Amino acid sequence: MIFTVATTFITPETHMSRPSTHPGRTLSSQARKRGQRGQSTVAYIIICAALAGTLFVPLPPNNLTAAQQLAQAVRTYYSDLTFFISLP
């Protein structure tokens, strides 16, 4: 019996240009992974847009938006802080 061994020499240049295939992973799972790329970015953008949108919805007690209430709180805090700093 004669056994032949097939050897492949891989240089760094050819290694980097070869597509990454892992044993046990089918082409369809690789294609699925490729289709899922960027999905978390889209979800993050949607959540951030929803949170930003809620800043401009009027709230019932005084019909001010959350952004207006936040700005008013910062103004009051800054006014109190400058008054405190100006004390002798």
FENTAKA-V446754 format. One record per residue. RES is the residue in three letters. SS is DSSP state (H for helix, E for strand, - for the rest). Layout:
((RES;SS) (RES;SS))
//
This chain:
((MET;-) (ILE;-) (PHE;-) (THR;-) (VAL;-) (ALA;-) (THR;-) (THR;-) (PHE;-) (ILE;-) (THR;-) (PRO;H) (GLU;H) (THR;H) (HIS;H) (MET;H) (SER;H) (ARG;-) (PRO;-) (SER;-) (THR;-) (HIS;-) (PRO;-) (GLY;-) (ARG;-) (THR;-) (LEU;H) (SER;H) (SER;H) (GLN;H) (ALA;H) (ARG;H) (LYS;H) (ARG;H) (GLY;H) (GLN;H) (ARG;-) (GLY;-) (GLN;H) (SER;H) (THR;H) (VAL;H) (ALA;H) (TYR;H) (ILE;H) (ILE;H) (ILE;H) (CYS;H) (ALA;H) (ALA;H) (LEU;H) (ALA;H) (GLY;H) (THR;H) (LEU;-) (PHE;-) (VAL;-) (PRO;E) (LEU;-) (PRO;-) (PRO;-) (ASN;-) (ASN;-) (LEU;-) (THR;E) (ALA;H) (ALA;H) (GLN;H) (GLN;H) (LEU;H) (ALA;H) (GLN;H) (ALA;H) (VAL;H) (ARG;H) (THR;H) (TYR;H) (TYR;H) (SER;H) (ASP;H) (LEU;H) (THR;H) (PHE;H) (PHE;H) (ILE;H) (SER;H) (LEU;-) (PRO;-))
//
